[in-house]
Amino acid sequence: MRRRHFPPALLLTVLLMAVSSTARSATADSLRHVGWNVYVSPSRQIAMDEYERMWLRDKSQTAIGAEIEFYRHPSDSDFFAADYGYPVLAVGAEVSLNNGVTMRKQPDEMWGQLQTVDYNSHLGNIITLYLSFNRPLWRTNKWEVAYLMKAGVGYDAHCYNRHDNIDNELIGSHFNIFFGAGLRASYRIADDWGLMAGLEYGHHSNGALDRPNKGENHVGPLLGVRYYPSLPPTPSRRRGITSQLPSGKGKFTPYWYANFSAGLGAKSMLEDWQQTQFQTPPGDPNYRTHHFRLYAAWSLQADMMYRYARRWASGLGADVFYGTYSDHIADMDARQGHDVRHSPWSLGVAAKHEVFYHNLSMAMSVGVYLFRKMGVSAKEIEKPYYERIGIHYSFPQCGNIKIGANVKAHRTKADLTEMTVAIPFTLR
């Protein structure tokens, strides 16, 4: 199979043409709210555990990207923006050149029936589209330092397959979920131009919707050029500026609310991956296959939350999970001679936190299981605690009902991906 490559120069040219077209059609006032940047980021793939270190070889990769930036100013009368120090929202595209990231299993008795191959597997180039939220920590007339969060989707041109990329356990599907975080500093060298540098982390995985799903994790420096025609207020002027906003509307009153949500998710089984990789003989149709069944997973959440600021709410909650894959795990354990209890039900309690920006929010939680009976393998590949992170959007015209998506994980390794519907009830 011929390996496919992305033309990054062509992509950046198209993006810059789109930015220029947008700028020409905008009004003079709108131009003061829009900027852009281009950047390059040489990074290194991170081996997350000892197992990954056994087959991850070369680790160097390079990303080239561009972003269109949107600013909020005091004249916009936006109290969320004022609370965040007038953040920058951006739409970005990135091409990650990853053929320098190689994987290859050497002969080892721990591989079981797996037979090693005589070539290196490659991560494959990835194109990513994302949204980012950049919050300034410090601003002067020349300098700006900000942290940022990114979320989006990526397309891997050369994911795992057993024909010519059999040791690529990082990415098992073409389409993947992307998350990134970093710290950037910009220095203004002219009225509208600046140089940009930073350090960023990025992660692609398919959220356990396919296998393999070890996930690619990279970190590295970033260098770029930035066009930002207007400078939002400096911290020294922020108090006077926020006082210019409409009186009486900026004060936030903390409150309690109860949150009830239901989720429908899906997952492929790590147990199936391990079975086909290490316990299936060559010649069997399922030997090192890249076709895996998806199982449904249901969830319910009941949370008590305290929104103590416009931006944040924290609280505690109870989580109930129902996995339709329980019988499948029980059958696998029985075939291996294990006599243990299985149940599709799991129950946990979790500390929860939610970050708000207008109707958009990011929810995070860390929980511990009070009840979970998912067989022998769960005791090895899971921990008694779990994590959740998701993005949600509320609809004020419908009683603030929230629609969102979560990834649930064990020790940062994805367990399932779910869509959720939540109904909050304000308690005054």
N, C-alpha and C positions, 0 to 999 in steps of 0.2 A: 504494500500500500504506500503510495507516495505521500510524504509528509507535506502538510499545507502550511503556508506562511502568510502572515498579515503584512500588508504594505503600510508601515506606520507613517511614513512621510506623506503618503496620499491621504491617510486618515486625518492627520493634523492640518493639511491644506484645506480639506473639506470643512473641518471645524472652524478654522479661521475665516473662511469665506462666509460661513453661516453667521459668525459673530459680526463680520463687517456688514453683511446684509441687514442684520437686525439693527445695528447701530445707525445705518443710513436711514432706516424707516422710523426711527424713534424721534421723539421730540427732544429739544435741548434739555428739558428738565429730566426726562427719562434717562438721558445719557449720564447724568450725574449719579444714577443708581446702578449702572451696569459697568462691569469691567471684565477682564479676562486674564488668564495666565497660561503659560506653557512650561512644562518641567520635564526633567529626566531624573530617574531614580535608580542607581545601581544598588542592588540588594542581594541578600543571601537567604537561601532557603534554610529554615530551622528544623532540625530533627527534634521532635517533641518527646521521644522516649527512646529507650534502649533498643526496642524492636525496630523502630524506624532507622536508627543509626546503623543497623546491620546491613541495610541494602541501599541507603541513600549515599550516592557517590559524589558527583560534582554538584555544587550548590549555587553557582553564580547565575544571576538573571538581571535583566535591565528593563525598566518600564519607561515609556514615553507617554505623556498625557497632556491634556488641555482642559481648562475649566472656564465656564462662563459664570461670572460672579454677580450677585444681586445684593445691594446694600439697602438697609433701612436707616432713615435719618430722623432726627427729632421732629422735623416738619411733618412726618407721616402720622403723628399722634398715635404711636404704637407702644403701649405700655409693656408688652412682652419684649419688644426690641430694647426698650430702655432698661428693663430688668437684666437682660443679657449683655448690656454694654454695647448695643447696636451691632449684632452679629452679621456675618456674611454668609448667605446661602449660595450654593453653587451647584451647577449641573456639570458633570465631568465625564470624560471618556479616556480610557487608558489602554494601551497595548503593552502587554508584558511579554518580552522575548525570553522564552524559558527553555530553549533547546539545550542550553548549557546545564540544566538540571537533569542529572541522569541517575538511574536506579538499576541495580543488578544484584540478585541474590547469588551468593557463593555457596558451594556445597556445604550443607550443615545437617546434622541428624535431626534437628528440631523441625525441619520442614516436612517431616513425615513422608508421604508418597509424592510430594511435589518434586518434579525434575527441573533442574536449573537449565537455563538457556545460554547460548554463546554470544549474546549481543546485549548492549545497553538499552534500557527503556528510557523514554524522554517524557518530561512533564507536558510539553506542548505549549505553543503560544496561546495566550488568553487575551481576549478583548473584553473590557469591562465598562459598563455604563453605570453611573452612580450619582447619588445626591450627597452633598456634604453640608455640614453645619459647622461654621468656624466661629468660635467665641473668642473675642479679644481679651487678653489678660493685661496688656499694657500697650498704650499708644502715646506717641509724641508726634510732632510734625514730621519727623523723619522715620521713626521706628514703629513697627507693629509686631507684637508677639501674640499668637493665638493657638489654642488647641482646637482640634477638629475631629469630627466623627463622620464616617462615610458608611453608606449602605447602598447596595445595588445588586446587579446580576452580571455574571460573566459567562463567556462562551469559550470553552477549551477546544482548540482545533484537533488535539491528538490525545484523547483520554484513554483510559485503560481498555485494552482488548487482548485476547489471548493469541492473536495472530502475529503482531509485530510490536506490541507494547505491553508485554505480559507482566513486567515487574513494576509498572506504574501504579502503585497502590495509593497515590495521593489523590487522584481525581478519577472517578468512575463514570462520569456522565459529561456530555457536552455542556449542558447548562448548569450553572451553579449559583449559589448565594454568595454575595461578597460583603465583607465587613472590614472596615479600616479605621485606624485611629492614629493621631500623630500630633506633633508640635512644630509650628512654622514661625519663622521670623522674616519680616520684610523690611528692607531699607530703601527709602525713596531717594533716587538719584536725580530725578527731575520732577517737574510739576505733576506729571501724570504717569511716571514710570518708576518701577522699583525692581530690585533684585530680591530673590526669595530663596531661603534655605530652611531645611528642617530634617526631622527624623520621623519616619512613618512605619507602621506595621500594617500588613494586609493579610487577609484570610479568605480563601475560596473553599467551599465544600458544598455538597448537595443536600445537606441537612438530613442524612440517612434515608433519602428517597431512592438511593441506588447504592450499589457496591462496586468497587471499593470506595471508601469514604474516609480515608485517613486525614484528608484535608491538606492543602498546601498553605504553609505559613512562612511569610517572608518579612524581613525588616532591613531597612537601609536608609541612607541619607537621601535628601532630595534637593535639587538645585533648579532654579527657574527664573523666568522673567515675568514680571507682572505689570499689567496696565490697569491702574485704578484712578480714574479721573477725579474722584471726590473723596475727601478724608472725613469719615464720621468723627464725632466729637471726641476730644481727649478726655481722660478721666477727670482732669482738673476743672473742666467746664461742664461735666455731666450734671451736677446738681442744679446749676442755673438753667440748663436746657430742659431737664425733665419738669421743672416748675412751669415751663411754658406750655405743657400739655394741658388739655381741658381739666379744669379743677373739679374735684369730687369724683372723678372716674378712675384715678390711678390708685387709690387706696385699696388694698386687698384685705379681706376679712377671712382668717383661717376657718376651716370647717371640717367636720367629719363626714365621711360617706361610706356606705356599704356598696361593695361591688360584686355582682354575681355574673359569672361568665360560663359559657359552654364552648367546647372545642371539638373539632373533628380533624384528626390528623392521619398520617400514613407513615410507614417505615418499612424498610427492608431489614432483614435480619443479619446481624453480625455472625450469628451462629451458622447461618447458611453459607456465608462467605468462608468461614473457617473450615466448614465441612468440605466444600468444593475445592478449596485450595490445598488442604493438607491431608485429608482423609479419603479422597477420591482417586482411584488409580488412573494413570494415563490410558487413553482409549475409551474411557467412559464418556458419554456425551456431556456430562456435567463437570468434567475435569476442568478446573480453572475457568469456569464459565463467566460470562458477563451479563447473564440474564437472571434476574432475581424477582421473586414475587413480592408485591406490596401488601401489607396488612394494615387494616384500619385500627385506629386508636382513638378512643373518646376520652374527654376530660370534663370535669366540673370544678369551678373555683368559687369560693366564698371568702371575701376579704373585708376587713375593717381597716379603712385608710384615713389618715389625717393629712389634709392638704394645708400645710403650714406656711406655704408661700405660693405665689402665682406659678412658679416654675416647678415645684416639687410636692410630692406626697409620699408618705411612708406608712407602713402598717404590717399587719400579720394576716395570714390567710390559711385556709384548709384546702387541699387539693385532692381530688379523687380521679383516678385513672382506670380505664378499662381497656385492656389489650386483647384483641381478637386472636393474637398469635400464641396465647398461652397453651392451647391444645397442641400446637405444632412443636413447641419446646418440650412439652410433656412426652410426646412421641419420640423425639430425639433422645431424651434422657432415658426412656424405657429401653430403646434399642441398645444403649450403652450400659445397661444394667443398673441404672441409678433408681433408687426407690425414694423419691422426695416428693413433697407436697407442691402442687401448682395451683395458682389462682389467677384469673384474669383481672382481679381487682387489686389496686394499690391505693394506699392512703398516706398522705404526707402533710406536714405543716411547714410553712415557709415565711421568711422575712421578705417583704416586698417593697419596691421603690419604683416610682414613676416620675418621669421628667416630661414637662409639658411645654409646647410652643404653639400657641393658638389651639387649633383642633387636633394637632398632631402630637403624639406622645410616644415615648419609649419606656416600656415596662421591663423591669429586671427583678428576679427573685432567686433566692437560694433556700432550698428546703431539705428536710430530712424525712426519710420514710418511717412511718409508724408501722406499716404493714406492707410487705411485698414478698410474694412467693413466685419467682420466675425461674426456678430451676437451678441446676448446678452451674451452668455457664454464667448466669447473672452474678453469682457470688465472685466470679473471677474477673469479669469485664465491667461490672458496675461497682459503685460505692454506695453506702447507705444514704448519701446525699445526692441532690440533683440541682441543676440550674435551669433557668428559663430566661430568654431575652426575646423581645418582640417589638414590633412597630404597630401602632394603632391610630385610627382616625375616628373622631367622634362627630356626630351629626346633631347639633343643637336643636334643629327643627324637629327632631324625632326623639326628644327626651334625652339627648346626649348619649344615645346608643353608640357603642364603639365596635367597629369592625377592624380586625387585625390579623396578624400572623406571628406565630411564636416558633422558636426552635428550643426544644427541650434537650438537655444534655446531661451526661454523667462525667464528671471530672473534665469538663470542656469538650468531650467527645459527643457528637450529636446522637441522640436517641430517636427523635422523631421531629417532624415538622407538622404544624397544625394551623388551621384557620379558626378564629374565635369570634364570638359575638358576646358583648358584655353590656350589662344594664347597671348603671350606677344609681344609687338612691342617696340624696343629700340628707344628712341628719343635722338639723340646726339646734 
